[in-house]
Amino acid sequence: MQTGSLSANQLNFSGGPGALPESVLQKVQESINAIPGVGLSILGISHRSDWFQNVVSQTEKNIKSLLGLDAQYHILFLQGGATQQFSMIPLSFLEPGQTADYLNTGYWSTKSIQAPQYGQQFNTIWSGENSKFNQLPHNDNLNFNTNAAYFHYTSNETVEGIQFQEIMGLDSVPRICDMSSDFLSKPVDAQKFDLIYAHAQKNIGPAGVTVVIIKDSLLQQANPKLPGFLNYATQIKHHSVYNTPPVFSIYVVHLITQWLIKDIGGLTAMGQLNNTKAQTLYDFLDHSHGFYQGRALQKDRSMMNVVFNLPSLDLEATFLNEAQKLGLSGLNGHRSIGGIRASLYNGLSLEAVEQLILFMRHFQKTMTQRGET
Amino acid sequence: MQTGSLSANQLNFSGGPGALPESVLQKVQESINAIPGVGLSILGISHRSDWFQNVVSQTEKNIKSLLGLDAQYHILFLQGGATQQFSMIPLSFLEPGQTADYLNTGYWSTKSIQAPQYGQQFNTIWSGENSKFNQLPHNDNLNFNTNAAYFHYTSNETVEGIQFQEIMGLDSVPRICDMSSDFLSKPVDAQKFDLIYAHAQKNIGPAGVTVVIIKDSLLQQANPKLPGFLNYATQIKHHSVYNTPPVFSIYVVHLITQWLIKDIGGLTAMGQLNNTKAQTLYDFLDHSHGFYQGRALQKDRSMMNVVFNLPSLDLEATFLNEAQKLGLSGLNGHRSIGGIRASLYNGLSLEAVEQLILFMRHFQKTMTQRGET
């Protein structure tokens, strides 16, 4: 069995599911045989056990602690990904005759707007479609509807590599945010939000669990007639154990929040590390004399997903091929737009970014010498 | 890190999530660090990778092969558990003005009937409530509605420990079955069914994924207006990768199906082994001079969940306490009815049953000598 360092394996720049920290993977690995001190596999332990109930409540506490949230907020661990939230939100909070404001800033916010709405009314108050989603709006440029049932946006667009630097919307309208790809990657003024959701498979765990944070004042307005698995209030009442939850995935989120608090030292430190990783790579791109061209406007660049192009499609294909051979994995851009994407989620180390840059420098030099540019 | 035999750990008789085979757990453990031959952690691999697409298609094939199903059937891996299926089924197949027939045979079929139905009409054509769900009906005693949109039943009731020995319903009405707790535990004439669903966490994997098998002729009748994550046709079109699926859980199901085919030798062999495990324990109960009393009528006893009582609540508490000390875990009955329950899912060995019986024999002898009965 392989138990050595992950450095023997590939470096994972995938857009998601993404890399998780090695120290957490080691704890996960141990728990497959038997959770230390429990003597049962994490795959076979009851979701009604005291041990698991404690994992859930401790993970709720960790997330509240990391984000500075008080008792006004509830933390949920649900199934179905962000996609399920795209439907649950309007089903829960948009009554007949009401409208909701949405920003269309890229691939994922487009999906949030396209989810079947049973004739419900969404207002797309801004769309970046004409600029191919390479930039983001600012609060000053937007006309928010003060009577909207809620306002929804996506804090980071993984496909296009753009990320908001400010909190969007009005304080007077419930603010809902899809933070799937930058949740717990940096400090955020979470109390400004009424609902935050994030699937785990970027920064905080494996696929199979979605964290939802909901303010009690918004919860009071939720449609009570939805079936239990789609009903925020029912799920909260049962502390995410309305029916059998994804025990394993929640346990990994638990370990990641422990790692963030104890090993990393909180979200300020995590944010600094993620910022260093991204700035190091963007600086390299910006000094490549145009060989590597960042896709997004500089002001809107994502710290999570560095999306760029090479001078030709052929060079991009060669680049991906050579990178893969060297164990630099998952660098292909999203299938909808192509190009190159280096995703730098919490679990990816600064050393991995430095290895990527070493390769990129060498690749550029070789191709330039060959006259391929 | 613990890498030794599971025999150093507890034996898991939990009602679910349940025990998984040790050889499968070892493969899972290895994949946490890096999937052999791939070099990426199972927790960080892309759901769009060729490797994972192959896992999905191979697992579909394995399930079809184990159950002898042809191209008329689709295999899905969904989230949300059986609970989500309780709602998806009527939302998909029950049009206004139609009715569906349900059997109410225990805790879980009661749940399937209570799921919010938006005013839809269910006919409960039989209920075991008055006999405290200790027995099951036979086809001969039931009045099925020949014009029902579908007929739904639960093949095994985990809480009460009763299991159908025959396939229920009419061939002329779509037959839908919740097989969550006996799926792939024995041979079944699967072609008699139009839809089978089973969450993984009893016999085939960890919590977090639900297998759905659906016949194409029933699929054609499904409501097309449901959102993608609740829409069988959308999910089938995308081979369970409509949005990010629970990659890890599906991988474990893959390993279990491989184990069933290659190590066990198919469902006939699995059924024989499960039958031996259950019969050995039931025989012991039946020769305990009434110290251990099986809850279900003999003819309807479950091969998966052996539910029994001791002469007093005090003795049951002592029994559970002593068993736990010896590493016999998860023997408490479901919180709704109490008592003792030994769940004997695929992953639990015959040796574990024999160890349980050794303990039970010793416990009975000791308590009888002390005059506690």
Contacts between the chains, C-beta under 8 A, distances in Angstrom:
chain1	res1	chain2	res2	distance
A	1	B	3	6.7
A	1	B	26	7.2
A	1	B	29	6.9
A	1	B	30	5.1
A	2	B	30	6.2
A	2	B	33	5.0
A	2	B	34	5.8
A	2	B	36	7.8
A	3	B	1	6.7
A	3	B	3	7.8
A	3	B	33	6.7
A	4	B	33	7.9
A	6	B	33	6.8
A	6	B	34	7.4
A	6	B	41	7.8
A	8	B	34	7.8
A	9	B	33	7.2
A	9	B	34	4.4
A	9	B	39	4.6
A	9	B	40	6.7
A	9	B	41	7.6
A	10	B	34	7.9
A	10	B	39	4.3
A	10	B	40	5.5
A	12	B	40	5.7
A	12	B	41	7.5
A	12	B	44	4.9
A	14	B	44	6.6
A	14	B	45	7.5
A	14	B	46	5.0
A	15	B	46	7.5
A	16	B	46	7.5
A	16	B	244	7.2
A	17	B	43	6.6
A	17	B	44	5.3
A	17	B	45	6.4
A	17	B	46	6.5
A	17	B	47	6.8
A	17	B	244	7.1
A	17	B	247	6.3
A	18	B	44	5.8
A	19	B	41	7.7
A	19	B	44	5.0
A	20	B	41	6.7
A	20	B	43	5.5
A	20	B	44	5.8
A	25	B	32	5.7
A	25	B	33	6.3
A	25	B	41	5.9
A	25	B	43	7.0
A	26	B	1	7.3
A	28	B	32	5.2
A	28	B	43	7.1
A	29	B	1	7.1
A	29	B	29	5.5
A	29	B	32	4.2
A	29	B	33	6.1
A	30	B	1	5.1
A	30	B	2	6.1
A	32	B	25	5.7
A	32	B	28	5.2
A	32	B	29	4.2
A	32	B	32	6.4
A	33	B	2	5.1
A	33	B	3	6.7
A	33	B	4	7.9
A	33	B	6	6.8
A	33	B	9	7.2
A	33	B	25	6.3
A	33	B	26	8.0
A	33	B	29	6.1
A	34	B	2	5.7
A	34	B	6	7.3
A	34	B	8	7.9
A	34	B	9	4.4
A	34	B	10	7.9
A	36	B	2	7.6
A	39	B	9	4.6
A	39	B	10	4.3
A	39	B	327	6.9
A	39	B	329	7.4
A	40	B	9	6.7
A	40	B	10	5.5
A	40	B	12	5.7
A	40	B	329	6.1
A	41	B	6	7.7
A	41	B	9	7.7
A	41	B	12	7.5
A	41	B	19	7.7
A	41	B	20	6.7
A	41	B	25	5.9
A	42	B	206	8.0
A	43	B	17	6.7
A	43	B	20	5.4
A	43	B	25	7.0
A	43	B	28	7.1
A	43	B	205	7.7
A	43	B	206	4.1
A	43	B	252	6.9
A	44	B	12	4.9
A	44	B	14	6.6
A	44	B	17	5.3
A	44	B	18	5.8
A	44	B	19	4.9
A	44	B	20	5.8
A	44	B	206	7.8
A	44	B	347	7.3
A	45	B	14	7.5
A	45	B	17	6.4
A	46	B	14	5.0
A	46	B	15	7.5
A	46	B	16	7.5
A	46	B	17	6.4
A	46	B	330	6.3
A	47	B	17	6.8
A	47	B	207	6.6
A	48	B	335	7.2
A	79	B	79	4.0
A	79	B	80	5.2
A	79	B	81	7.6
A	79	B	84	7.8
A	79	B	208	7.2
A	79	B	246	7.7
A	80	B	79	5.2
A	80	B	80	6.2
A	80	B	229	5.5
A	80	B	243	8.0
A	81	B	79	7.6
A	81	B	229	7.7
A	81	B	243	4.9
A	81	B	244	5.4
A	82	B	243	7.5
A	83	B	228	6.8
A	83	B	229	5.4
A	83	B	242	7.4
A	83	B	243	3.9
A	84	B	79	7.9
A	84	B	229	5.2
A	86	B	227	7.9
A	87	B	227	4.4
A	87	B	229	6.9
A	87	B	230	7.9
A	115	B	227	5.9
A	115	B	228	7.7
A	116	B	225	7.0
A	116	B	226	7.5
A	116	B	227	4.6
A	116	B	228	7.7
A	199	B	244	6.7
A	201	B	244	6.0
A	205	B	43	7.7
A	206	B	42	7.9
A	206	B	43	4.2
A	206	B	44	7.8
A	206	B	247	6.9
A	206	B	248	5.2
A	207	B	47	6.6
A	207	B	244	4.8
A	207	B	245	6.7
A	207	B	246	5.6
A	207	B	247	4.8
A	207	B	248	7.0
A	208	B	79	7.2
A	208	B	208	4.7
A	208	B	209	7.8
A	208	B	246	3.5
A	208	B	247	7.4
A	208	B	248	6.4
A	208	B	249	6.0
A	209	B	208	7.8
A	225	B	116	7.0
A	226	B	116	7.5
A	227	B	86	7.9
A	227	B	87	4.4
A	227	B	115	5.9
A	227	B	116	4.6
A	228	B	83	6.8
A	228	B	115	7.7
A	228	B	116	7.6
A	229	B	80	5.5
A	229	B	81	7.7
A	229	B	83	5.4
A	229	B	84	5.2
A	229	B	87	6.9
A	230	B	87	7.8
A	242	B	83	7.4
A	243	B	81	4.9
A	243	B	82	7.5
A	243	B	83	3.9
A	244	B	16	7.1
A	244	B	17	7.1
A	244	B	81	5.5
A	244	B	199	6.7
A	244	B	201	6.0
A	244	B	207	4.8
A	245	B	207	6.7
A	246	B	79	7.7
A	246	B	207	5.7
A	246	B	208	3.5
A	246	B	246	6.6
A	246	B	249	7.2
A	247	B	17	6.3
A	247	B	206	6.9
A	247	B	207	4.8
A	247	B	208	7.4
A	248	B	206	5.2
A	248	B	207	7.0
A	248	B	208	6.4
A	248	B	248	6.7
A	248	B	249	7.3
A	249	B	208	6.0
A	249	B	246	7.2
A	249	B	248	7.3
A	252	B	43	6.9
A	327	B	39	6.8
A	329	B	39	7.4
A	329	B	40	6.2
A	330	B	46	6.3
A	335	B	48	7.2
A	347	B	44	7.4
